[in-house]
Amino acid sequence: METTVLQAKNHFSKLLRQAERGERVVIRRGRGGKAFLLSAVETPASRTLNPNPRWSGKIKFKDTDIWASEWRDEP
């Protein structure tokens, strides 16, 4: 299906359902403008509280340092 931005704005939920079903949805700026393809993507992975191994060894501060700086006695 091909539609304009104005029509897409008014029928966005319908277009999302079509994209979820695997239909090709093209949104165009006016009649001859740039076109954008609306497509469904895989469900993102759920968030976890486990540390990311890519950051291992790259963080230079400790929680105790943060607490110490936040709770200094005021003069």
VENZI-V685723 format. One record per backbone hydrogen bond with DSSP energy under -1.0 kcal/mol. NH is the residue of the N-H (numbers start at 0). CO is the residue of the C=O. E is the energy in kcal/mol with one decimal. If there is no record, write none. Layout:
BEGIN
nh:NH co:CO e:E
nh:NH co:CO e:E
END
This chain:
BEGIN
nh:2 co:25 e:-2.8
nh:4 co:27 e:-1.4
nh:7 co:3 e:-2.6
nh:8 co:4 e:-2.4
nh:9 co:5 e:-1.6
nh:10 co:6 e:-1.5
nh:14 co:10 e:-2.0
nh:15 co:11 e:-2.5
nh:16 co:12 e:-2.1
nh:17 co:13 e:-2.0
nh:18 co:14 e:-2.4
nh:19 co:15 e:-2.4
nh:20 co:16 e:-1.5
nh:21 co:18 e:-1.3
nh:22 co:17 e:-2.2
nh:25 co:0 e:-3.0
nh:26 co:35 e:-3.3
nh:27 co:2 e:-2.9
nh:28 co:33 e:-2.5
nh:32 co:28 e:-1.3
nh:35 co:26 e:-2.9
nh:37 co:24 e:-3.3
nh:54 co:51 e:-1.8
nh:55 co:52 e:-1.1
nh:57 co:54 e:-2.2
nh:65 co:61 e:-1.4
nh:66 co:62 e:-2.5
nh:67 co:63 e:-2.3
nh:68 co:64 e:-1.9
nh:69 co:65 e:-1.9
nh:70 co:66 e:-1.9
END
